[in-house]
Amino acid sequence: MNTTKSDDFAAKWESGNNGLQRGSITVQRTFNSAPVPFFKLLCPTTELDWLPGFSCELLHSKSGYSEYNASFRTNFFGPEEIWVCTRHEPGKAMEYARTSQDFLGKMDISIADNCDGTVIGSWVVTISALTEAGNQMIANLDAGKAHLEQCLDALAHYVDTGEMIGE
């Protein structure tokens, strides 16, 4: 098998890729909930119930809620993004692929049952720049992490009280 072209391409890439950056953040939080009801809250439709200021346009879904291959559009995190649910394991894990003009993103969410009426939710967000503006977003990932933590504060409040924070 002749792999000269791909080997040359990969060697050129390694010697001076395109200057586009990639970064990630990780946040973990304990919530007072069982896994399945908690999982149902990790959906753009149910985020309308607990996340102040959130709005979205559901593009594709059989149920009207998050499910495998469901897609939606939002600009809640800044630029307009299209999200697609690429993994959907009720009570366990969810994954979204995200794209905007300036970056590609991936949000991996996992839920661990503590078997005591609480769960640990883990969010890993990876952002890959497509433009210089995307590189700037990656340079400011601490602000993105702070925004995610505020969202999780709102989620924890909703789980504990059944009400949107600030109402």
OpenMM code with the backbone's topology and positions (N, CA, C; nanometers):
from openmm import Vec3, app, unit

residues = "MET ASN THR THR LYS SER ASP ASP PHE ALA ALA LYS TRP GLU SER GLY ASN ASN GLY LEU GLN ARG GLY SER ILE THR VAL GLN ARG THR PHE ASN SER ALA PRO VAL PRO PHE PHE LYS LEU LEU CYS PRO THR THR GLU LEU ASP TRP LEU PRO GLY PHE SER CYS GLU LEU LEU HIS SER LYS SER GLY TYR SER GLU TYR ASN ALA SER PHE ARG THR ASN PHE PHE GLY PRO GLU GLU ILE TRP VAL CYS THR ARG HIS GLU PRO GLY LYS ALA MET GLU TYR ALA ARG THR SER GLN ASP PHE LEU GLY LYS MET ASP ILE SER ILE ALA ASP ASN CYS ASP GLY THR VAL ILE GLY SER TRP VAL VAL THR ILE SER ALA LEU THR GLU ALA GLY ASN GLN MET ILE ALA ASN LEU ASP ALA GLY LYS ALA HIS LEU GLU GLN CYS LEU ASP ALA LEU ALA HIS TYR VAL ASP THR GLY GLU MET ILE GLY GLU".split()
positions = [
    Vec3(0.0840, -0.1173, 0.0000),
    Vec3(0.0000, 0.0000, 0.0000),
    Vec3(0.0889, 0.1242, 0.0000),
    Vec3(0.0647, 0.2153, -0.0902),
    Vec3(0.1447, 0.3364, -0.1009),
    Vec3(0.0744, 0.4500, -0.0258),
    Vec3(0.1349, 0.4938, 0.0836),
    Vec3(0.0771, 0.6026, 0.1644),
    Vec3(0.1637, 0.7283, 0.1581),
    Vec3(0.2377, 0.7446, 0.0532),
    Vec3(0.3291, 0.8584, 0.0394),
    Vec3(0.2566, 0.9917, 0.0491),
    Vec3(0.1450, 1.0061, -0.0202),
    Vec3(0.0721, 1.1327, -0.0182),
    Vec3(0.0232, 1.1672, 0.1224),
    Vec3(-0.0354, 1.0700, 0.1893),
    Vec3(-0.0859, 1.0993, 0.3246),
    Vec3(0.0285, 1.1197, 0.4228),
    Vec3(0.1375, 1.0447, 0.4070),
    Vec3(0.2537, 1.0633, 0.4952),
    Vec3(0.3135, 1.2026, 0.4758),
    Vec3(0.3253, 1.2465, 0.3513),
    Vec3(0.3772, 1.3809, 0.3234),
    Vec3(0.2845, 1.4873, 0.3820),
    Vec3(0.1539, 1.4690, 0.3651),
    Vec3(0.0556, 1.5636, 0.4176),
    Vec3(0.0672, 1.5735, 0.5698),
    Vec3(0.0737, 1.4586, 0.6372),
    Vec3(0.0833, 1.4579, 0.7834),
    Vec3(0.2139, 1.5201, 0.8318),
    Vec3(0.3243, 1.4925, 0.7629),
    Vec3(0.4530, 1.5511, 0.8016),
    Vec3(0.4504, 1.7026, 0.7866),
    Vec3(0.3891, 1.7506, 0.6786),
    Vec3(0.3773, 1.8950, 0.6580),
    Vec3(0.2916, 1.9557, 0.7698),
    Vec3(0.1840, 1.8895, 0.8041),
    Vec3(0.0949, 1.9374, 0.9117),
    Vec3(0.1725, 1.9480, 1.0438),
    Vec3(0.2451, 1.8441, 1.0781),
    Vec3(0.3199, 1.8429, 1.2044),
    Vec3(0.4234, 1.9535, 1.2104),
    Vec3(0.4794, 1.9907, 1.0969),
    Vec3(0.5867, 2.0902, 1.0968),
    Vec3(0.5372, 2.2333, 1.1098),
    Vec3(0.4108, 2.2574, 1.0926),
    Vec3(0.3657, 2.3960, 1.1064),
    Vec3(0.2176, 2.4106, 1.0843),
    Vec3(0.1370, 2.3360, 1.1558),
    Vec3(-0.0080, 2.3350, 1.1317),
    Vec3(-0.0623, 2.4733, 1.0951),
    Vec3(-0.1896, 2.4966, 1.1050),
    Vec3(-0.2514, 2.6181, 1.0527),
    Vec3(-0.2678, 2.7312, 1.1534),
    Vec3(-0.2186, 2.7168, 1.2747),
    Vec3(-0.2266, 2.8236, 1.3733),
    Vec3(-0.3595, 2.8319, 1.4466),
    Vec3(-0.4527, 2.7473, 1.4124),
    Vec3(-0.5811, 2.7469, 1.4819),
    Vec3(-0.5687, 2.6694, 1.6122),
    Vec3(-0.6277, 2.7240, 1.7158),
    Vec3(-0.6109, 2.6698, 1.8506),
    Vec3(-0.7259, 2.5773, 1.8890),
    Vec3(-0.7024, 2.4994, 1.9941),
    Vec3(-0.8049, 2.4144, 2.0542),
    Vec3(-0.7877, 2.4245, 2.2051),
    Vec3(-0.8996, 2.4294, 2.2740),
    Vec3(-0.8950, 2.4349, 2.4200),
    Vec3(-1.0142, 2.3637, 2.4792),
    Vec3(-1.0059, 2.3363, 2.6087),
    Vec3(-1.1185, 2.2701, 2.6746),
    Vec3(-1.1294, 2.3151, 2.8189),
    Vec3(-1.2494, 2.2986, 2.8710),
    Vec3(-1.2758, 2.3237, 3.0129),
    Vec3(-1.3532, 2.2047, 3.0669),
    Vec3(-1.3383, 2.1816, 3.1949),
    Vec3(-1.4099, 2.0739, 3.2631),
    Vec3(-1.4707, 2.1298, 3.3903),
    Vec3(-1.5971, 2.0960, 3.4129),
    Vec3(-1.6663, 2.1377, 3.5344),
    Vec3(-1.7419, 2.0174, 3.5879),
    Vec3(-1.7326, 1.9958, 3.7189),
    Vec3(-1.8092, 1.8909, 3.7861),
    Vec3(-1.8914, 1.9538, 3.8965),
    Vec3(-2.0078, 1.8962, 3.9200),
    Vec3(-2.0956, 1.9484, 4.0239),
    Vec3(-2.1821, 1.8347, 4.0764),
    Vec3(-2.2132, 1.8381, 4.2058),
    Vec3(-2.3061, 1.7424, 4.2664),
    Vec3(-2.4444, 1.8059, 4.2723),
    Vec3(-2.5456, 1.7281, 4.2357),
    Vec3(-2.6843, 1.7746, 4.2342),
    Vec3(-2.7709, 1.6796, 4.3159),
    Vec3(-2.8730, 1.7335, 4.3796),
    Vec3(-2.9659, 1.6560, 4.4611),
    Vec3(-3.0754, 1.5964, 4.3731),
    Vec3(-3.0418, 1.4924, 4.3011),
    Vec3(-3.1369, 1.4317, 4.2087),
    Vec3(-3.0952, 1.2890, 4.1774),
    Vec3(-3.1930, 1.2102, 4.1349),
    Vec3(-3.1643, 1.0791, 4.0769),
    Vec3(-3.1209, 1.1011, 3.9314),
    Vec3(-3.0520, 1.0037, 3.8721),
    Vec3(-2.9981, 1.0232, 3.7371),
    Vec3(-3.1006, 1.0530, 3.6273),
    Vec3(-3.2099, 0.9785, 3.6201),
    Vec3(-3.3020, 0.9946, 3.5073),
    Vec3(-3.3724, 1.1304, 3.5090),
    Vec3(-3.4305, 1.1746, 3.6219),
    Vec3(-3.4925, 1.3080, 3.6184),
    Vec3(-3.3909, 1.4194, 3.5911),
    Vec3(-3.2701, 1.4038, 3.6437),
    Vec3(-3.1659, 1.5037, 3.6189),
    Vec3(-3.1313, 1.5088, 3.4703),
    Vec3(-3.1149, 1.3921, 3.4104),
    Vec3(-3.0798, 1.3828, 3.2687),
    Vec3(-3.1808, 1.4580, 3.1816),
    Vec3(-3.3089, 1.4481, 3.2150),
    Vec3(-3.4137, 1.5126, 3.1348),
    Vec3(-3.3987, 1.6647, 3.1321),
    Vec3(-3.3288, 1.7211, 3.2304),
    Vec3(-3.3092, 1.8661, 3.2357),
    Vec3(-3.1990, 1.9145, 3.1423),
    Vec3(-3.1209, 1.8232, 3.0879),
    Vec3(-3.0060, 1.8574, 3.0030),
    Vec3(-3.0487, 1.8599, 2.8561),
    Vec3(-3.1484, 1.9378, 2.8268),
    Vec3(-3.2138, 1.9416, 2.6971),
    Vec3(-3.2486, 2.0860, 2.6670),
    Vec3(-3.2326, 2.1310, 2.5437),
    Vec3(-3.2655, 2.2719, 2.5154),
    Vec3(-3.4113, 2.3061, 2.5451),
    Vec3(-3.5016, 2.2133, 2.5284),
    Vec3(-3.6422, 2.2411, 2.5572),
    Vec3(-3.6636, 2.2605, 2.7070),
    Vec3(-3.6075, 2.1733, 2.7904),
    Vec3(-3.6264, 2.1872, 2.9349),
    Vec3(-3.5412, 2.2992, 2.9930),
    Vec3(-3.4363, 2.3407, 2.9235),
    Vec3(-3.3582, 2.4549, 2.9705),
    Vec3(-3.4430, 2.5816, 2.9743),
    Vec3(-3.5479, 2.5857, 2.8948),
    Vec3(-3.6409, 2.6987, 2.8993),
    Vec3(-3.7041, 2.7124, 3.0383),
    Vec3(-3.7161, 2.6005, 3.1116),
    Vec3(-3.7766, 2.5995, 3.2450),
    Vec3(-3.6827, 2.6478, 3.3545),
    Vec3(-3.5520, 2.6306, 3.3348),
    Vec3(-3.4605, 2.6576, 3.4464),
    Vec3(-3.3464, 2.7542, 3.4174),
    Vec3(-3.3222, 2.7899, 3.2922),
    Vec3(-3.2065, 2.8730, 3.2595),
    Vec3(-3.2507, 3.0124, 3.2167),
    Vec3(-3.2355, 3.1125, 3.3047),
    Vec3(-3.2799, 3.2480, 3.2719),
    Vec3(-3.2154, 3.2998, 3.1427),
    Vec3(-3.2984, 3.3572, 3.0566),
    Vec3(-3.2489, 3.4174, 2.9341),
    Vec3(-3.2252, 3.3210, 2.8195),
    Vec3(-3.2412, 3.1913, 2.8443),
    Vec3(-3.2148, 3.0940, 2.7386),
    Vec3(-3.3280, 3.0938, 2.6366),
    Vec3(-3.2902, 3.0838, 2.5111),
    Vec3(-3.3874, 3.0633, 2.4044),
    Vec3(-3.3207, 2.9771, 2.2979),
    Vec3(-3.4038, 2.9069, 2.2239),
    Vec3(-3.3493, 2.8233, 2.1171),
    Vec3(-3.4568, 2.8029, 2.0112),
    Vec3(-3.4116, 2.7578, 1.8973),
    Vec3(-3.5001, 2.7159, 1.7905),
    Vec3(-3.4740, 2.5682, 1.7682),
    Vec3(-3.5721, 2.4861, 1.7963),
    Vec3(-3.5582, 2.3432, 1.7738),
    Vec3(-3.5682, 2.3184, 1.6243),
    Vec3(-3.4678, 2.2534, 1.5677),
    Vec3(-3.4631, 2.2308, 1.4231),
    Vec3(-3.5144, 2.0924, 1.3845),
    Vec3(-3.4706, 1.9909, 1.4584),
    Vec3(-3.5112, 1.8533, 1.4295),
    Vec3(-3.5230, 1.7760, 1.5599),
    Vec3(-3.6384, 1.7133, 1.5800),
    Vec3(-3.6619, 1.6286, 1.6962),
    Vec3(-3.7946, 1.5583, 1.6746),
    Vec3(-3.8016, 1.4314, 1.7041),
    Vec3(-3.9287, 1.3596, 1.6941),
    Vec3(-4.0184, 1.3930, 1.8125),
    Vec3(-3.9578, 1.4103, 1.9295),
    Vec3(-4.0340, 1.4254, 2.0534),
    Vec3(-4.0522, 1.5700, 2.0979),
    Vec3(-3.9741, 1.6628, 2.0415),
    Vec3(-3.9744, 1.8002, 2.0902),
    Vec3(-3.8731, 1.8221, 2.2012),
    Vec3(-3.8027, 1.7156, 2.2371),
    Vec3(-3.6994, 1.7196, 2.3407),
    Vec3(-3.5689, 1.6674, 2.2811),
    Vec3(-3.4637, 1.6737, 2.3606),
    Vec3(-3.3355, 1.6223, 2.3146),
    Vec3(-3.3447, 1.4710, 2.2973),
    Vec3(-3.2851, 1.4250, 2.1924),
    Vec3(-3.2777, 1.2828, 2.1608),
    Vec3(-3.1619, 1.2677, 2.0630),
    Vec3(-3.1227, 1.1464, 2.0358),
    Vec3(-3.0141, 1.1234, 1.9421),
    Vec3(-3.0477, 1.1884, 1.8080),
    Vec3(-2.9573, 1.2676, 1.7559),
    Vec3(-2.9670, 1.3392, 1.6281),
    Vec3(-3.0608, 1.4599, 1.6303),
    Vec3(-3.1167, 1.4953, 1.7439),
    Vec3(-3.1947, 1.6193, 1.7518),
    Vec3(-3.0995, 1.7363, 1.7299),
    Vec3(-3.1524, 1.8449, 1.6742),
    Vec3(-3.0677, 1.9626, 1.6518),
    Vec3(-3.1452, 2.0885, 1.6870),
    Vec3(-3.0688, 2.1899, 1.7276),
    Vec3(-3.1291, 2.3178, 1.7609),
    Vec3(-3.0293, 2.4294, 1.7363),
    Vec3(-3.0813, 2.5525, 1.7339),
    Vec3(-2.9998, 2.6715, 1.7128),
    Vec3(-3.0176, 2.7622, 1.8343),
    Vec3(-2.9078, 2.8229, 1.8796),
    Vec3(-2.9151, 2.9202, 1.9887),
    Vec3(-2.7985, 3.0173, 1.9775),
    Vec3(-2.8125, 3.1307, 2.0434),
    Vec3(-2.7003, 3.2236, 2.0562),
    Vec3(-2.6769, 3.2559, 2.2036),
    Vec3(-2.7222, 3.1678, 2.2911),
    Vec3(-2.7143, 3.1909, 2.4350),
    Vec3(-2.5703, 3.2054, 2.4846),
    Vec3(-2.4783, 3.1330, 2.4270),
    Vec3(-2.3391, 3.1365, 2.4729),
    Vec3(-2.2555, 3.2378, 2.3959),
    Vec3(-2.3186, 3.3226, 2.3164),
    Vec3(-2.2460, 3.4243, 2.2402),
    Vec3(-2.2873, 3.4192, 2.0951),
    Vec3(-2.2002, 3.3669, 2.0080),
    Vec3(-2.2351, 3.3639, 1.8661),
    Vec3(-2.3453, 3.2615, 1.8387),
    Vec3(-2.4143, 3.2791, 1.7272),
    Vec3(-2.5147, 3.1801, 1.6895),
    Vec3(-2.4470, 3.0460, 1.6653),
    Vec3(-2.5066, 2.9411, 1.7208),
    Vec3(-2.4526, 2.8064, 1.7074),
    Vec3(-2.5634, 2.7106, 1.6662),
    Vec3(-2.5243, 2.6069, 1.5955),
    Vec3(-2.6105, 2.4922, 1.5678),
    Vec3(-2.5554, 2.3776, 1.6527),
    Vec3(-2.6441, 2.3129, 1.7264),
    Vec3(-2.6084, 2.1999, 1.8129),
    Vec3(-2.6763, 2.0738, 1.7605),
    Vec3(-2.6065, 1.9611, 1.7673),
    Vec3(-2.6621, 1.8309, 1.7313),
    Vec3(-2.6306, 1.7339, 1.8445),
    Vec3(-2.7315, 1.6611, 1.8891),
    Vec3(-2.7103, 1.5605, 1.9935),
    Vec3(-2.6504, 1.4364, 1.9281),
    Vec3(-2.5247, 1.4059, 1.9628),
    Vec3(-2.4532, 1.2948, 1.9001),
    Vec3(-2.4426, 1.1718, 1.9900),
    Vec3(-2.4873, 1.1862, 2.1138),
    Vec3(-2.4914, 1.0729, 2.2076),
    Vec3(-2.6059, 1.1006, 2.3044),
    Vec3(-2.6852, 0.9980, 2.3306),
    Vec3(-2.8020, 1.0165, 2.4172),
    Vec3(-2.8263, 0.8857, 2.4919),
    Vec3(-2.7732, 0.8759, 2.6125),
    Vec3(-2.7910, 0.7589, 2.6970),
    Vec3(-2.8622, 0.8025, 2.8244),
    Vec3(-2.9961, 0.7920, 2.8281),
    Vec3(-3.0740, 0.8439, 2.9403),
    Vec3(-3.0198, 0.8006, 3.0769),
    Vec3(-3.0027, 0.9015, 3.1619),
    Vec3(-2.9539, 0.8786, 3.2973),
    Vec3(-2.8033, 0.8618, 3.3076),
    Vec3(-2.7328, 0.8608, 3.1942),
    Vec3(-2.5886, 0.8334, 3.1971),
    Vec3(-2.5029, 0.9386, 3.1275),
    Vec3(-2.5339, 0.9649, 3.0003),
    Vec3(-2.4449, 1.0530, 2.9241),
    Vec3(-2.5182, 1.1168, 2.8068),
    Vec3(-2.4679, 1.2348, 2.7709),
    Vec3(-2.5190, 1.3079, 2.6559),
    Vec3(-2.4001, 1.3801, 2.5935),
    Vec3(-2.4037, 1.3936, 2.4633),
    Vec3(-2.2973, 1.4637, 2.3933),
    Vec3(-2.3598, 1.5482, 2.2838),
    Vec3(-2.3094, 1.6703, 2.2728),
    Vec3(-2.3538, 1.7611, 2.1682),
    Vec3(-2.2334, 1.8047, 2.0864),
    Vec3(-2.2495, 1.8045, 1.9542),
    Vec3(-2.1538, 1.8694, 1.8649),
    Vec3(-2.2115, 2.0070, 1.8351),
    Vec3(-2.1246, 2.1072, 1.8324),
    Vec3(-2.1676, 2.2462, 1.8130),
    Vec3(-2.0841, 2.3074, 1.7021),
    Vec3(-2.1460, 2.3945, 1.6250),
    Vec3(-2.0702, 2.4660, 1.5243),
    Vec3(-2.1202, 2.6096, 1.5138),
    Vec3(-2.0273, 2.6969, 1.4863),
    Vec3(-2.0583, 2.8372, 1.4610),
    Vec3(-1.9668, 2.8827, 1.3474),
    Vec3(-1.9738, 3.0073, 1.3163),
    Vec3(-1.8880, 3.0625, 1.2116),
    Vec3(-1.7409, 3.0548, 1.2503),
    Vec3(-1.7115, 3.0634, 1.3815),
    Vec3(-1.5731, 3.0770, 1.4257),
    Vec3(-1.5139, 2.9561, 1.4973),
    Vec3(-1.5968, 2.8582, 1.5321),
    Vec3(-1.5434, 2.7421, 1.6026),
    Vec3(-1.6310, 2.6192, 1.5855),
    Vec3(-1.5704, 2.5060, 1.6101),
    Vec3(-1.6411, 2.3799, 1.6280),
    Vec3(-1.6325, 2.3477, 1.7756),
    Vec3(-1.7361, 2.2908, 1.8300),
    Vec3(-1.7337, 2.2575, 1.9713),
    Vec3(-1.7948, 2.1223, 1.9975),
    Vec3(-1.7626, 2.0716, 2.1137),
    Vec3(-1.8187, 1.9454, 2.1590),
    Vec3(-1.8427, 1.9581, 2.3079),
    Vec3(-1.9608, 1.9173, 2.3530),
    Vec3(-1.9915, 1.9180, 2.4948),
    Vec3(-2.0252, 1.7750, 2.5356),
    Vec3(-1.9416, 1.7178, 2.6195),
    Vec3(-1.9637, 1.5838, 2.6726),
    Vec3(-2.0161, 1.5976, 2.8147),
    Vec3(-2.1303, 1.5369, 2.8417),
    Vec3(-2.1907, 1.5424, 2.9744),
    Vec3(-2.2061, 1.3991, 3.0236),
    Vec3(-2.1577, 1.3742, 3.1438),
    Vec3(-2.1778, 1.2420, 3.2032),
    Vec3(-2.2390, 1.2590, 3.3419),
    Vec3(-2.3148, 1.1581, 3.3810),
    Vec3(-2.3843, 1.1600, 3.5086),
    Vec3(-2.3456, 1.0335, 3.5849),
    Vec3(-2.2982, 1.0525, 3.7073),
    Vec3(-2.2637, 0.9396, 3.7937),
    Vec3(-2.3601, 0.9379, 3.9116),
    Vec3(-2.4238, 0.8249, 3.9329),
    Vec3(-2.5180, 0.8085, 4.0435),
    Vec3(-2.4398, 0.7811, 4.1713),
    Vec3(-2.4576, 0.8659, 4.2709),
    Vec3(-2.3913, 0.8453, 4.4000),
    Vec3(-2.4669, 0.7473, 4.4888),
    Vec3(-2.5824, 0.6983, 4.4428),
    Vec3(-2.6647, 0.6010, 4.5153),
    Vec3(-2.7103, 0.6533, 4.6514),
    Vec3(-2.7208, 0.7856, 4.6636),
    Vec3(-2.7679, 0.8463, 4.7880),
    Vec3(-2.8652, 0.9609, 4.7598),
    Vec3(-2.9259, 0.9583, 4.6411),
    Vec3(-3.0166, 1.0654, 4.6020),
    Vec3(-2.9464, 1.1828, 4.5366),
    Vec3(-2.8176, 1.1670, 4.5087),
    Vec3(-2.7425, 1.2718, 4.4404),
    Vec3(-2.6700, 1.2128, 4.3197),
    Vec3(-2.6361, 1.3011, 4.2287),
    Vec3(-2.5559, 1.2641, 4.1119),
    Vec3(-2.4407, 1.3626, 4.0988),
    Vec3(-2.3371, 1.3180, 4.0335),
    Vec3(-2.2292, 1.4080, 3.9930),
    Vec3(-2.2423, 1.4269, 3.8433),
    Vec3(-2.2597, 1.5510, 3.8035),
    Vec3(-2.2615, 1.5851, 3.6616),
    Vec3(-2.1246, 1.6364, 3.6220),
    Vec3(-2.0753, 1.5884, 3.5102),
    Vec3(-1.9451, 1.6318, 3.4583),
    Vec3(-1.9636, 1.6844, 3.3171),
    Vec3(-1.9118, 1.8051, 3.2930),
    Vec3(-1.9178, 1.8684, 3.1623),
    Vec3(-1.7756, 1.8878, 3.1134),
    Vec3(-1.7470, 1.8391, 2.9944),
    Vec3(-1.6200, 1.8651, 2.9273),
    Vec3(-1.6550, 1.9350, 2.7962),
    Vec3(-1.6096, 2.0577, 2.7824),
    Vec3(-1.6372, 2.1375, 2.6637),
    Vec3(-1.5054, 2.1567, 2.5891),
    Vec3(-1.5028, 2.1162, 2.4642),
    Vec3(-1.3848, 2.1315, 2.3796),
    Vec3(-1.4216, 2.2242, 2.2644),
    Vec3(-1.3371, 2.3250, 2.2428),
    Vec3(-1.3589, 2.4222, 2.1373),
    Vec3(-1.2383, 2.4189, 2.0423),
    Vec3(-1.2675, 2.4086, 1.9131),
    Vec3(-1.1644, 2.4099, 1.8093),
    Vec3(-1.1879, 2.5308, 1.7198),
    Vec3(-1.0920, 2.6208, 1.7156),
    Vec3(-1.1061, 2.7437, 1.6367),
    Vec3(-1.1089, 2.7137, 1.4877),
    Vec3(-1.1913, 2.7914, 1.4175),
    Vec3(-1.1942, 2.7882, 1.2711),
    Vec3(-1.1404, 2.9173, 1.2121),
    Vec3(-1.1339, 3.0215, 1.2964),
    Vec3(-1.0894, 3.1545, 1.2530),
    Vec3(-1.0086, 3.2183, 1.3664),
    Vec3(-0.9541, 3.3345, 1.3397),
    Vec3(-0.8832, 3.4083, 1.4447),
    Vec3(-0.9790, 3.4463, 1.5578),
    Vec3(-1.1033, 3.4790, 1.5251),
    Vec3(-1.2026, 3.5077, 1.6300),
    Vec3(-1.2234, 3.3849, 1.7183),
    Vec3(-1.2201, 3.2669, 1.6600),
    Vec3(-1.2275, 3.1428, 1.7382),
    Vec3(-1.1062, 3.1278, 1.8288),
    Vec3(-0.9887, 3.1645, 1.7787),
    Vec3(-0.8683, 3.1618, 1.8636),
    Vec3(-0.8864, 3.2529, 1.9855),
    Vec3(-0.9485, 3.3694, 1.9644),
    Vec3(-0.9715, 3.4627, 2.0759),
    Vec3(-1.0676, 3.4036, 2.1787),
    Vec3(-1.1684, 3.3305, 2.1315),
    Vec3(-1.2590, 3.2633, 2.2251),
    Vec3(-1.1817, 3.1637, 2.3119),
    Vec3(-1.0921, 3.0918, 2.2506),
    Vec3(-1.0141, 2.9929, 2.3244),
    Vec3(-0.9212, 3.0630, 2.4236),
    Vec3(-0.8684, 3.1767, 2.3850),
    Vec3(-0.7843, 3.2545, 2.4767),
    Vec3(-0.8639, 3.3024, 2.5981),
    Vec3(-0.9954, 3.3120, 2.5839),
    Vec3(-1.0830, 3.3575, 2.6928),
    Vec3(-1.1692, 3.2450, 2.7486),
    Vec3(-1.1182, 3.1219, 2.7496),
    Vec3(-1.1975, 3.0092, 2.7979),
    Vec3(-1.2358, 3.0219, 2.9457),
    Vec3(-1.1587, 3.0963, 3.0237),
    Vec3(-1.1961, 3.1150, 3.1640),
    Vec3(-1.3316, 3.1843, 3.1754),
    Vec3(-1.3600, 3.2779, 3.0864),
    Vec3(-1.4906, 3.3440, 3.0856),
    Vec3(-1.5993, 3.2444, 3.0477),
    Vec3(-1.5701, 3.1555, 2.9537),
    Vec3(-1.6646, 3.0511, 2.9156),
    Vec3(-1.6921, 2.9559, 3.0295),
    Vec3(-1.5871, 2.9239, 3.1043),
    Vec3(-1.6044, 2.8348, 3.2203),
    Vec3(-1.6905, 2.9030, 3.3265),
    Vec3(-1.6686, 3.0310, 3.3498),
    Vec3(-1.7493, 3.1049, 3.4477),
    Vec3(-1.8960, 3.1078, 3.4040),
    Vec3(-1.9202, 3.1251, 3.2746),
    Vec3(-2.0579, 3.1256, 3.2235),
    Vec3(-2.1235, 2.9888, 3.2447),
    Vec3(-2.0508, 2.8814, 3.2153),
    Vec3(-2.1028, 2.7466, 3.2367),
    Vec3(-2.1337, 2.7244, 3.3846),
    Vec3(-2.0463, 2.7688, 3.4726),
    Vec3(-2.0706, 2.7524, 3.6161),
    Vec3(-2.1947, 2.8294, 3.6610),
    Vec3(-2.2202, 2.9469, 3.6033),
    Vec3(-2.3438, 3.0206, 3.6341),
    Vec3(-2.4659, 2.9410, 3.5879),
    Vec3(-2.4562, 2.8788, 3.4715),
    Vec3(-2.5663, 2.7949, 3.4239),
    Vec3(-2.5901, 2.6782, 3.5202),
    Vec3(-2.4833, 2.6192, 3.5694),
    Vec3(-2.4979, 2.5068, 3.6627),
    Vec3(-2.5523, 2.5530, 3.7972),
    Vec3(-2.5220, 2.6768, 3.8377),
    Vec3(-2.5849, 2.7334, 3.9580),
    Vec3(-2.7360, 2.7394, 3.9384),
    Vec3(-2.7779, 2.7841, 3.8198),
    Vec3(-2.9215, 2.7918, 3.7897),
    Vec3(-2.9845, 2.6527, 3.7875),
    Vec3(-2.9133, 2.5555, 3.7345),
    Vec3(-2.9624, 2.4181, 3.7311),
    Vec3(-2.9765, 2.3625, 3.8723),
    Vec3(-2.8754, 2.3846, 3.9560),
    Vec3(-2.8813, 2.3361, 4.0948),
    Vec3(-2.9981, 2.4000, 4.1686),
    Vec3(-3.0191, 2.5286, 4.1473),
    Vec3(-3.1309, 2.5975, 4.2117),
    Vec3(-3.2631, 2.5349, 4.1678),
    Vec3(-3.2775, 2.5075, 4.0394),
    Vec3(-3.4003, 2.4481, 3.9878),
    Vec3(-3.4216, 2.3071, 4.0450),
    Vec3(-3.3146, 2.2289, 4.0487),
    Vec3(-3.3250, 2.0930, 4.1035),
    Vec3(-3.3693, 2.0987, 4.2499),
    Vec3(-3.3147, 2.1928, 4.3254),
    Vec3(-3.3461, 2.2026, 4.4679),
    Vec3(-3.4830, 2.2638, 4.4981),
    Vec3(-3.5290, 2.3576, 4.4126),
    Vec3(-3.6505, 2.4322, 4.4441),
    Vec3(-3.7660, 2.4110, 4.3476),
    Vec3(-3.7370, 2.3620, 4.2261),
    Vec3(-3.8397, 2.3500, 4.1248),
    Vec3(-3.8735, 2.4813, 4.0583),
    Vec3(-3.7957, 2.5847, 4.0878),
    Vec3(-3.8198, 2.7183, 4.0333),
    Vec3(-3.6952, 2.7696, 3.9627),
    Vec3(-3.7172, 2.8538, 3.8608),
    Vec3(-3.6057, 2.9183, 3.7935),
    Vec3(-3.5421, 3.0173, 3.8905),
    Vec3(-3.4116, 3.0238, 3.8916),
    Vec3(-3.3395, 3.1158, 3.9786),
    Vec3(-3.3821, 3.2595, 3.9468),
    Vec3(-3.3991, 3.3396, 4.0499),
    Vec3(-3.4371, 3.4795, 4.0310),
    Vec3(-3.5863, 3.5027, 4.0202),
    Vec3(-3.6668, 3.3969, 4.0276),
    Vec3(-3.8122, 3.4174, 4.0204),
    Vec3(-3.8721, 3.4214, 4.1586),
] * unit.nanometer
topology = app.Topology()
chain = topology.addChain("A")
for resn in residues:
    res = topology.addResidue(resn, chain)
    for name in ("N", "CA", "C"):
        topology.addAtom(name, app.Element.getBySymbol(name[0]), res)
